[in-house]
Amino acid sequence: MRTLLLNLPWSPNGRFGVRAGSRWPFTAPAEDNGYIKYIPFPFFLAYAAALLKKNNHEALLIDSIARRMDLQRVLDEIGTYGPGLILIETSTPSFHNDMEMVSAIRRKMPGCRIALCGSHATVFAKNVLDEFECVDYILMGEYEYTLLDLVERLERNDALGQVKG
């Protein structure tokens, strides 16, 4: 099963947002080149992707912020890659934006499972799962090994009740 780890685009009101890899989510106005100067590496998503690969699972990380991708390009790349599971890091300031994009991803890939991680998803896990049918799983807290366990159980069609986190 292919797993896609995704740092979604976020550009509210003509500003550019950063969530993954930063100490806190923020937005900034564009510089003269049309983009922001500081784009941190999404290292937690990268750790999780590396752990999957180390354990012989196919994984791809797309940092749409660093690659200056809009939602349509993200959807196109998702369609090309054909993942069975997508993990998306979200945050409280970007949550409304993220859920609009998750809904678009669900429409594009109705058979793909979608998991969220990050502080907002962790704190409000039950509410998110109850309110948004487009979300299949919430990976709570430090999620690298939870993701590995989830992927391995999904590949074996095992029950998910014992997945920690």
MONOR-V632014 format. One record per run of one state. SS is the DSSP state (A for helix, B for strand, O for the rest). FROM is the first residue (numbers start at 1). TO is the last residue. If there is no record, write none. Layout:
# MONOR-V632014
ss=SS from=FROM to=TO
ss=SS from=FROM to=TO
This chain:
# MONOR-V632014
ss=O from=1 to=2
ss=B from=3 to=7
ss=O from=8 to=11
ss=A from=12 to=14
ss=O from=15 to=15
ss=B from=16 to=18
ss=O from=19 to=25
ss=B from=26 to=28
ss=O from=29 to=42
ss=A from=43 to=54
ss=O from=55 to=58
ss=B from=59 to=63
ss=O from=64 to=70
ss=A from=71 to=81
ss=O from=82 to=84
ss=B from=85 to=89
ss=O from=90 to=94
ss=A from=95 to=108
ss=O from=109 to=112
ss=B from=113 to=117
ss=O from=118 to=118
ss=A from=119 to=123
ss=O from=124 to=124
ss=A from=125 to=131
ss=O from=132 to=136
ss=B from=137 to=139
ss=O from=140 to=143
ss=A from=144 to=156
ss=O from=157 to=165
